[in-house]
Amino acid sequence: MSADRCFRAQRRRGAEDRLAHDIDVWVASAGADAAPYLVPLSFDWDGAALRRDSHPCQLVLVDG
């Protein structure tokens, strides 16, 4: 197996492990003023589909 294929397989296993065991991720974004901020997102992975929800304590602001 080539080094590139090994690397991709390792990255895939790592991603699948994180999906199976983690429940939150932090997503970086920026507001209209270009100021960066982090948004916590909760998710559920059932092995085939990814469902995401806003963190229960997070107020979500939408720029219009």
Number of C-alpha atoms within 10 A of each C-alpha: 5 6 8 9 10 11 11 11 12 12 12 12 12 12 11 13 11 14 18 13 10 12 13 17 16 11 10 10 11 10 11 8 6 8 8 10 11 11 15 16 16 16 17 16 16 10 9 5 8 10 9 14 11 14 15 9 7 10 9 9 7 6 6 4
